[in-house]
Amino acid sequence: MTSTQLIFLIAGEGTTDIKPVDMVPSNSPNFRVKNLQTEWAGLAPKYVKVGLYEDNNEVGFVVFNGSDSDIKNWFAANKLLASRWPYMTPTATYNIFSMDGDVQPTHQRRFMINNVDAGCTGDIGYLAVIEKNGECVWDTHAYYPQFLYAKGNTNTTWALENFGRADYMAIFISS
């Protein structure tokens, strides 16, 4: 990838446009490029990559076709080009594959890639950014956001809690 920019797109409160000096995880506000929504078209993204990192090692990624996209619609199954998970394909079945995710009065799950919605004990997916205390055991944590991902080569049943917790998530744009 060329012309790469690092951005965080965390919805909700607690964001700042002051770029961090390093990628040391903290509970301080998350970095977000100022005015990104209005500047997206000018970036002319060709590829967009979501990366998940633990101890500064990439533990998960999803690459999308960013051509003809806006700030939200690039994160979609039909734009999927590659991922860490071989069974995550554009033609697989997903009940949720969106940046907005699954936001209810009982939970907030963004950047969600989920295959099955079967209640707290039966939800199955690949990726979820948990933004606040939720109704299920798997989305109840000591602090937020939480960057959850399937650790194996396929999706995970969230309730089994065998998922990974990334220290941070980064979004890269290549023009």
Buried (B, 14 or more C-beta within 10 A) or exposed (E): EEEEEBBBBBBEEBBEEEEBEEEEBEEEBBBBBEEBEEEBEEBEBBBBBBBBBBEEEEBBBBBBBBEEBEBEBBBBBEBBEBBBBEEBEEEBEBBBBBBEBBBEEEBBBBBBBBBBEEEBEEBBBBBBBBBBEBEBEBBEBEEBBBBBBBEEEEBBBBBEEEBBBBBBBBBBBBB
